[in-house]
């Protein structure tokens, strides 16, 4: 038991409590059940008013407070009627010397030493005699007795001199001299003497003290193996220690001279807490490191599923149990079943197994942390229990599944299961060595390497210690270690006790054997196996040969299916229990070996799951559809089957994208193939380059995930702070070195150790020890180090001083890169330091290279930069231009630190990882009823011949969210083309169809927008929508024919604003609500009756037509309306094409008639007349001939279809046309009269 003082600034919370009530409050994690807590109230009270007892150990509760996640429950409140005032304690001969009182209780939690407690207790009882019975018996051991508690972690400071600074700085583990009292897990701060004079490292004792001949000979002390846990970015200086009111009284600091004289100094809890506070004030990003370092971690792997199950069951049956009763009932129920206890952790004792399992059940969220009450998850567990499994070490299938589902919530275990699922069999615990043929129990991680620590075998003497070089058989924990950096024991116990060992029925026994993943495991797990799938799997399915695809693909997209054939083998494939069985049956039907076919059929039937992505391809380089699987396999006789004889085996698919996408990498010729994430990303990137809206939304979705899941949470903020801190440090180091260099002082060590990003010390470090790297890799002698250092620094200095001169930058880089001093220095080493000193120079490492290539493929052509030092300046310019382009989509990316962290996130396997192959999302805005508008020229089929250039202009306009104005001569097919485009949009589900209307000269906003009309039933005025709002409401495109006939300003009014992308409120109401037209981010257009709003979707378009001979209104108005449209001029076909068309339309007419029609093409230089009018002429003649009417047929057709186009022509044009008529027709009397009526020109003299 310990005595604590907790401080509070909120005294009223305690006053509200009755004596029997409990209080939950913040605590240090070292407080244990039954500890005594005194409450010191801050100003204006400044006294100790309450005493509580800890009801339980302190526990983690991340929802407790935003600024603190450790809590404790207090009960048995004692209120002190006459509190102990601060002034009394300050003036007391004992308490006044206590540092906690001397610093006026500055802090939150203080452990009370025995001497101070006895004096405080005396003061309380003297002022409140009635409390003697309550607090008099509370007595602490003497402090000397407390210090002898070998189980209590102690805090130390070791002092070293400058000669050992870099040895420690460049080591993760080291054997050091030690005080004999140091124990395993003790925390050790490191103070380095002059010229550093600071506390800059925190270590942890990995062993108790032991004898080491070298340490004993050199220091005459025992040795201890220590592990470097924290390197303090901003160390605590000696000056800060001497100025601190608490630490200035600490023994090694208190000395007037020779401070920290000695080697090993104990620290009180108070001194430790104060030093920790100072460190975190200067290095807030280290908070989580301290938490990890100091946490009394209960490994949930120590718990066993069968014991946890039985404890939860007993609590469910006995709701008012206390711990001792629970443990006794458990032991009684188990009885003499020693197998129950033997299926357990090797070092555990039967007596402590129940306690450990209770703690594990609480950590697994099955039991509440501070009581014996089941959580909802614990209740779910007990509901799956079968009576016959209780109090045995066996499991029912439901319990196996429950614990599997619970276990794989842990990333480490999930990773282990994924590895085991892939490898099928691995050693159960430790790997074996190929030199000794023995299990390797002791190894440590060193960067990306693993170092063997075994020394007891003769073969170990000459071993290079690189574990990866000597593994004979690997193990599951080791493979998991490599991926997630967790301890092997943790993985071992969780994986062995509540996953495949029990699922497969293969008991691996002890640590020398194997753990398996077999078919039985998959059968038992069933759908739970999907928990191991990180992302949907991706399947390429070819819907038949190209000619077959043309036939069935429209059916698949319309009905929502994908299918495969093998129609000779027309059975329900689900009948086969294995791929081997299916293959045998398939080969009997086809009378030949078909292993690939069997695999594809098996995958289509069994491996593809609901939610997987499917890509439909045509040929080797074309994607024609992307969708999501929505059903299991549907067999030939299933009622849901499409009943296509050629493709009797199908699945439902929600097709999201049904556009043609060209990809560079060829598909294989198989019908069904699983694709990896990189291939998927290639396809999605190809589509984004075709579809601007998709591209923008995809980039925003990726960046949103980055900010929400990393940048804006404490981890990401810590990353930003780490960059800023490292930048500040690099700038200061640079200035200090520059000062030394200018004063001819050697700065070799500072340059090579402080201006080279070292692994473990820099967030982008790649080299563990630069000098060792030079000597080992390049065989560079130490005498060369000063020359290397000064040339390296000169390069940095020249670049920093010439940020405005690319020529100097390029010359300096080339000079250094081509010198003998640049060995080992790539852009990945030089650029971080430049970046920290001046972010004008971007950081270019492997993650930058991969990110630029990945993102550039999404927004346009691939961009490749590299890490070659010679190319750094060129790559810098390329990268900066790329970021300018990327910022059009993601403006935030121009911030250098944000982009650098984005690169890290995109390339880190535990984070986004998209740049390395994690499948890109099929973004939500495109998982909708309608795809984004995307039309290709070959989609448009027209009755009249339209030039390819026109179709390309149309697609470019439509796909870029613009409206179209078709202009051209009468009969060029403008209206037909508009209708054909709308039909394509409807077929491809971009819109629900189209509304066609023809403008007139008396149009007003009533016709376009709408207005009030009397209601026949109510005799009230109600709003009736016009053509525009009708089209929006019905989600149909709008075609306005001959738009120039309307008075634009009068007819379109507020629509100018709508067409520019702004919302408007109309002067009308529906059910009392003002009518509004508003753009929406959704693709579809619709009317929202709740708000009386017509929502204009991103897919909505207007297509209008105007004749070039009837444009007065349009060109007299302001250009505001014109800016809302792209004008596309429809030209006449050349005469050869025109004549071919006339002959095609007139198939069956005599040649003389067709020749005369062709001669009329000579009119076009004087008045352009489009193909549609000539088509009407030819069709009119054909119909007249069918009824036997042959007299003056062509003349009649000319007067009906061609002459009306001559209105407004000048006299010279009329006279030229009249000549053409005279040369073409024998009898022109009727033509003359009609032409004179139209032109008001007398033609007698011409004839």
Secondary structure, DSSP 8 states (H G I E B T S, - for coil): --EEEEEES-THHHHT--TT--EEEE--TT--TT-EEEEEETTTT-EEEEEEEESS--EEEEEEETTEEEEEEEEEEEEEEEEEEHHHHHHSTTGGGSHHHHTTT-SSEEE--HHHHHHHHHHHHHH-GGGHHHHTT-----HHHHHT-TTS--EEEEEE-GGGHHHHHT-SEEEEEE-TT--TT-EEEEEETTTT-EEEEEEEE-S--B--HHHHHHHSSEEEEEEEEEEEEEEEEHHHHHHSTTGGGSHHHH-SSSTT-SSEEEE-HHHHHHHHHHHHHH-GGGHHHHHHHH-----GGGS-HHHHHHHHHHHHH-TT--HHHHHHHHHHHHTT-HHHHHSS-TT--HHHHHHHHHHHHHHTTSB-TTSS-B-HHHHHHHHT--GGGTTSS---HHHHHHHHHHHTTSHHHHHHHHHHHHHSEEESSS-EETTT-SB---EEEETTEEEE---SSGGGTT---BGGGGEEE-BHHHHHHHHH---HHHHHHHHHHHSHHHHHS----STTSEEE--HHHHHHHGGGGGGG-SS--EEEEE-SSHHHHHHHHHHHHHHTEEEE--GGG-S-GGG-SSHHHHHHHHHHHHTS--HHHHHHHHIIIII--TT-EEEEEETTTEEEEEEEE-SS-B-TT-TT---BTTB-EEEEEEEEE-S-EE-SS---S-SEEEE-HHHHHHHHHHHHHH-HHHHHHHHHHHHHHHIIIIITSHHHHHHHHHHHHHHHHHHHHHHHHHHHHHTT---HHHHHHHSS-BBTTBTT--BS-HHHHHHHHH---GGGHHHHHHHHHHHHHHHHHTTT-HHHHHHHHHHHHTSGGGTT--HHHHHHHHHHH-TTS---SHHHHHHHHHHHHHHSS-------GGGHHHHHHHHHHHHHHHTTT-GGGGSHHHHHHHHHHHH-TTS--GGGT------GGGSSSS------GGG---SS---HHHHHHHHHHHHTT-EEEEEESTTSSHHHHHHHHHHHHHHTTSSS-EEEEE--TT--HHHHTEEEEE-TTT-SEEEEE-HHHHHHHTT-EEEEETGGGS-HHHHHTTHHHHHTT--EEEEEEETTEEEEEEE-SSSS-EEETTTTEEEE-TT--EEEEEETTS-HHHHHS-TTTGGGEEEEEE----HHHHHHHHHHHTTTS-HHHHHHHHHGGGGTTTS---HHHHHHHHHHHHHHHHTT--TTHHHHHIIIIIGGGGTT--HHHHHHHHHHHHHH-S--HHHHHHHHHHH----TTT-
